[in-house]
Amino acid sequence: MSKWMTFLCCAMLAAAPSTLAQAQGNKVDAKEQAALAKKKKDAAEQKDFMARVTQCDQKAKDRRLKGNDHKNFMRDCMKG
């Protein structure tokens, strides 16, 4: 009986590190997924911002604004 108990205890100890590694692996995957989602969000925001800049700049060119007039127009255009 004690041989079986010894075998059972050894088997449980041998299996514990792999179970622990799997649990830690899931945490790493969640962190990686969160970082990837943040990168995608940042890239989308940057793309939207650049599209807005391009639109406002085109409007300023159509109005033939230069210097401080262009600068003030771009500031107002980007706000709203």
GIRABEL-V169260 format. One record per pair of residues at least 4 apart in sequence whose C-alpha atoms are under 7 Angstrom apart, sorted by the first residue. I is the first residue (numbers start at 1). J is the second residue. Records with the same first field share a line. If there is no record, write none. Layout:
BEGIN
I=J / J
END
This chain:
BEGIN
1=5
2=6
3=7
4=8
5=9
6=10
7=11
8=12
9=13
10=14
11=15
12=16
15=19
16=20
17=21
18=22
19=23
20=24
21=25
22=26
23=27
24=28
25=29
26=30
27=31
28=32
29=33
30=34
31=35
32=36
33=37
34=38
35=39
36=40
37=41
38=42
39=43
40=44
41=45
42=46
43=47
44=48
45=49
46=50
47=51
48=52
49=53
50=54
51=55
52=56 / 78
53=57
54=58
55=59
56=60 / 74 / 77
57=61 / 74
58=62
59=63
60=64 / 65 / 70 / 73
61=65
65=69 / 70
66=70
67=71
68=72
69=73
70=74
71=75
72=76
73=77
74=78
75=79
76=80
END
